[in-house]
Amino acid sequence: MPETFQKISLFVLPIFGFFIGFAVSSNISAPPSISPPSLEISSSPSPISTPSFSSIPAEIDTSSFLDTLSLLKKEFVDPEKINSQKISEYLARGLILSVGDPYTDFFTAEEAEDFSKDLNGDLEGIGASLRKKDGVVEVEEILRDTPAARNGLMPRDMISAVDGESVEKLSLVEVVTKIRGKKGTNVKLSVYREGREGPIEMNILRDSIHIESVESEIKNGVALLTISQFAADTTDLFQKYLREAILKEPKGIIIDLRYNTGGYLDEAVEMASLFLPHQEKVVSVEYRNSKSEIKQTEVHLTTNKKMTDLPVVILINGGTASSAEIFAGALQDHKRATIVGEKSFGKGSVQKFFPVGKNGEKIKMTIAKWFTPNGVNITEKKIIPDTEVKKTLEDFEKDKDPQMDKAFEI
């Protein structure tokens, strides 16, 4: 397939990037200009056939599984609980756990559908984003004017139980699925907060949540554009707001990427083209070709869409990941923007959905790694701000934003 016509669908998903009734990062579809021809990935891959045990490599010992299944069928006191579909699902999940990659995951048909809906920005839930850190489910961001905000849920709160069930042994996907639900229904969260003894019990009424991926305002003579994710319409919205802002002759531009957990890669590349000259390198990709050889190729801008030479400040923090890191890293390496805030999450890998099984299940698998124009491994090094400014829990509680203050100062 010629490079200029190839379209691939990839997923850049940070481990915390699940938004409960908000946007989930980060289903990305690489633009034709950046698809390495040897990658050979179509946007609609064929289902993968399931091998029989007889075709499994000899070095993999299946005896413990077969013995366990036989014992369950013969000895387990509640035979009606032995569910063939669940057994198949957990076999797949176990295979994924064996590679130890936090971004490779198994999705049931329902989970895959929820994941796909999230980038539209229309969901039903509470309006919070979660991450799983050191085995603890932690709140990363709260949207304004949502059930989560109205009930006092705060960033860095730790969720210990949902509707009375401990989340200790649940995956992040499972926790999110339990918290999400139909508008008008309640969910009970048990939350621990730094400086407070014992759990805080919250009964939250779910609601419809919609968010535009770009918000814009002129403040103190500066154009402030906040990007929550790189959704399918992000570049169009950003370009519209940026054009309107430029007409007002601002002193500069602030782009807020805090808690932006990524999205469509082609949107991030298109965004970079609004600030960088034609042919500049945006990112490099390392992948396996059709012969399973490790290859690396560079991604250069193929369109001349640069809109402005105004000074740019980009805000990032530990919730900035994947496509957002690629955009910030590209402008930083080309000295086109000053980066302010805290080091980014470090999600420099690419995922893709593959259909498996017979019931709509899918595997999201890491298939490539990304590097900034200067060759920085985003996963290992993260994006380091030019000016580091922390935002503390006290700042959140007092509605202070020293990172934004510094951006305006610059």
Residue pairs with C-beta under 8 A, 6 or more apart in sequence:
1 37
1 40
2 37
3 32
3 33
3 35
3 36
3 37
4 32
4 33
5 32
6 32
6 35
6 37
6 39
7 29
7 30
7 31
7 32
7 35
7 42
7 43
8 29
8 30
8 35
8 39
8 41
8 42
8 43
8 352
9 27
9 28
9 29
9 30
9 41
9 43
9 352
9 353
10 28
10 29
10 30
10 41
10 265
10 350
10 351
10 352
10 367
10 368
11 26
11 27
11 28
11 350
11 351
11 352
11 353
11 364
12 25
12 26
12 28
12 262
12 263
12 265
12 321
12 322
12 323
12 347
12 349
12 350
12 351
12 370
13 24
13 25
13 26
13 27
13 103
13 105
13 261
13 262
13 322
13 347
13 351
13 364
14 25
14 26
14 103
14 131
14 261
14 262
14 321
14 322
14 345
14 347
15 102
15 103
15 131
15 132
15 172
15 347
16 129
16 130
16 131
16 132
16 133
16 138
16 140
16 172
16 261
16 319
16 321
16 345
17 24
17 25
17 26
17 129
17 131
17 261
17 262
17 321
17 322
18 24
18 129
18 130
18 172
18 173
18 176
19 25
19 118
19 123
19 125
19 128
19 129
19 130
19 261
20 125
20 126
20 127
20 128
20 129
20 130
20 148
20 176
20 179
20 180
21 123
21 124
21 125
21 126
21 127
21 128
21 146
21 147
21 180
21 206
21 207
21 208
21 209
22 118
22 123
22 125
22 127
22 128
22 129
22 143
22 146
22 209
22 211
23 118
23 119
23 121
23 123
23 211
23 213
23 228
23 229
23 231
23 261
23 263
24 114
24 115
24 118
24 119
24 261
25 229
25 260
25 261
25 262
25 263
25 321
25 322
25 323
26 229
26 230
26 261
26 262
26 263
26 264
26 321
26 322
26 323
27 115
27 116
27 119
27 263
27 264
28 230
28 262
28 263
28 264
28 265
28 266
28 267
28 268
28 322
28 323
28 350
29 43
29 264
29 265
29 266
30 265
30 266
31 265
31 266
31 269
31 270
33 269
33 299
33 300
33 302
33 303
34 265
34 266
34 269
34 282
34 283
34 285
34 299
35 41
36 285
36 287
36 289
36 295
36 297
38 289
38 290
38 295
39 287
39 289
39 368
40 289
40 290
41 352
41 367
45 352
45 354
45 355
46 355
47 355
47 356
47 357
48 354
48 355
48 356
50 356
50 357
53 62
53 66
56 62
65 91
69 87
72 82
73 79
73 82
76 82
85 359
88 357
89 106
89 108
89 361
92 106
92 356
92 357
92 361
92 363
93 106
96 104
96 105
96 106
96 363
101 366
103 347
103 349
103 351
103 364
103 366
104 351
104 363
104 364
104 365
104 366
105 171
105 173
105 363
105 364
106 361
106 362
106 363
106 364
107 115
107 173
107 353
107 361
107 362
107 363
107 364
108 359
108 360
108 361
109 359
109 360
109 361
109 362
110 177
111 173
111 177
112 353
112 360
112 361
112 362
114 177
114 180
117 123
119 229
119 231
119 232
119 263
119 264
120 231
121 210
121 211
121 212
121 213
121 231
122 208
122 209
122 210
123 180
123 208
123 209
123 210
124 180
124 181
124 182
124 183
124 206
124 207
124 208
124 209
125 147
125 179
125 180
125 181
125 206
125 207
125 209
126 146
126 147
126 148
126 151
126 153
126 179
126 187
126 204
126 206
126 207
126 209
127 142
127 143
127 146
127 147
127 148
127 149
127 207
127 209
128 139
128 140
128 141
128 142
128 143
128 146
128 148
128 153
129 139
129 140
129 141
129 259
129 261
129 319
130 137
130 138
130 139
130 140
130 159
130 172
130 175
130 176
131 137
131 138
131 140
131 172
131 319
132 138
132 171
132 172
132 175
135 168
136 158
137 158
137 159
137 160
137 167
137 172
137 175
138 156
138 157
138 158
138 159
139 148
139 153
139 154
139 155
139 156
139 157
139 158
139 159
140 155
140 259
140 319
141 155
141 259
141 319
142 148
142 149
142 153
142 154
142 155
143 149
143 209
143 211
146 207
146 209
147 204
147 205
147 206
147 207
148 204
151 202
151 203
151 204
152 202
153 189
153 191
153 202
153 204
154 193
154 393
154 396
154 397
155 393
155 396
156 193
156 194
156 393
156 396
157 191
157 192
157 193
157 200
158 191
158 192
158 193
159 167
159 175
159 189
159 190
159 191
160 166
160 167
160 168
160 190
160 191
160 192
160 199
161 167
161 189
161 190
161 199
162 175
162 178
162 179
162 187
162 188
162 189
162 190
163 178
163 187
163 188
164 188
164 190
165 178
167 174
167 175
167 178
170 178
178 187
179 187
179 189
180 206
181 187
181 206
182 206
183 206
183 207
183 208
184 205
184 206
184 207
185 205
185 206
186 203
186 204
186 205
186 206
187 203
187 204
187 206
188 201
188 202
188 203
188 204
189 201
189 202
189 204
190 199
190 200
190 201
191 199
191 200
191 201
191 202
192 198
192 199
192 200
193 200
194 393
195 393
211 228
212 228
212 237
213 227
213 228
213 229
213 230
213 231
213 233
213 234
213 237
213 263
214 225
214 226
214 227
214 228
214 234
214 237
214 238
214 241
215 225
215 226
215 228
216 223
216 224
216 225
216 226
216 241
216 242
216 244
216 245
217 224
218 224
218 245
218 248
218 250
219 408
220 408
221 250
221 251
222 250
222 251
222 252
222 253
222 254
222 408
223 242
223 245
223 246
223 248
223 250
223 252
223 253
223 254
223 310
224 254
224 256
225 238
225 241
225 242
225 245
225 253
225 254
225 255
225 256
226 255
226 256
227 234
227 238
227 255
227 256
227 257
227 260
227 271
227 324
228 259
228 260
229 260
229 261
229 262
229 263
230 260
230 262
230 263
230 264
230 265
230 267
230 268
230 271
230 323
230 324
230 327
231 263
231 264
231 267
232 264
232 267
234 263
234 264
234 267
234 271
235 267
235 270
235 271
235 274
238 271
238 274
239 274
239 307
242 253
242 274
242 307
242 308
243 307
245 253
246 307
246 308
246 310
250 310
251 310
251 311
252 310
252 311
252 312
252 313
253 308
253 310
253 311
253 312
253 313
254 312
254 313
254 314
254 315
254 404
254 407
254 408
255 312
255 313
255 314
255 315
255 337
256 314
256 315
256 404
257 314
257 315
257 316
257 320
257 324
257 327
257 328
258 315
258 316
258 317
258 319
258 320
258 341
258 403
259 317
259 319
259 320
260 319
260 320
260 321
260 324
261 319
261 320
261 321
261 322
261 324
261 345
261 347
262 268
262 321
262 322
262 323
262 324
262 325
262 347
263 322
263 323
263 324
264 323
265 323
265 326
265 350
267 323
268 323
268 324
268 326
268 327
269 282
269 283
269 299
269 301
269 326
270 303
270 305
271 327
272 280
272 282
272 301
272 327
272 330
272 331
273 301
273 303
273 304
273 305
273 306
274 305
274 306
274 307
274 308
275 306
275 307
275 308
275 312
275 331
275 336
275 337
276 282
276 301
276 306
276 330
276 331
276 334
276 336
277 301
277 304
277 306
278 301
278 302
278 303
278 304
278 306
279 300
279 301
279 302
280 300
280 301
280 330
280 334
280 373
281 298
281 299
281 300
281 330
281 373
282 299
282 300
282 301
282 326
282 330
282 373
283 298
283 299
283 326
283 329
283 330
283 370
283 371
283 372
283 373
284 296
284 297
284 298
284 299
284 370
284 371
284 372
284 373
284 375
285 296
285 297
285 299
285 350
285 368
285 369
285 370
285 371
286 294
286 295
286 296
286 368
286 369
286 370
286 371
287 294
287 295
287 296
287 297
287 350
287 367
287 368
287 369
288 294
288 295
288 367
289 295
296 371
311 338
312 331
312 336
312 337
312 338
313 337
313 338
313 339
313 340
313 407
313 410
314 328
314 331
314 332
314 337
314 338
314 339
314 340
315 340
315 341
315 403
315 404
315 407
316 324
316 325
316 328
316 339
316 340
316 341
316 342
316 343
316 344
316 383
316 385
317 341
317 342
317 344
317 391
317 403
318 342
318 343
318 344
318 345
319 345
320 328
320 341
320 344
320 345
320 383
321 344
321 345
321 346
321 347
322 345
322 347
322 348
324 344
325 344
325 345
325 346
325 347
325 348
325 378
325 382
325 383
326 370
326 372
326 378
328 337
328 339
328 344
328 383
329 372
329 373
329 376
329 378
329 383
330 372
330 373
331 337
332 339
332 372
332 383
332 386
333 372
333 373
333 374
333 376
334 373
338 386
338 387
338 410
339 383
339 384
339 385
339 386
339 387
340 385
340 386
340 387
340 389
340 403
340 406
340 407
340 410
341 385
341 388
341 389
341 391
341 403
342 385
342 388
342 389
342 390
342 391
342 403
343 382
343 383
343 384
343 385
343 388
344 378
344 382
344 383
345 382
346 378
346 379
346 380
346 381
346 382
347 378
347 379
348 369
348 370
348 371
348 377
348 378
348 379
348 380
349 366
349 368
349 369
349 370
349 379
350 366
350 367
350 368
350 369
350 370
351 364
351 365
351 366
351 367
352 364
352 365
352 367
353 362
353 363
353 364
354 362
354 363
354 364
354 365
355 361
355 362
356 362
356 363
369 377
369 379
370 378
371 377
371 378
372 378
372 383
376 383
387 406
387 410
389 402
389 403
389 406
390 402
390 403
391 400
391 401
391 402
391 403
394 400
395 401
395 402
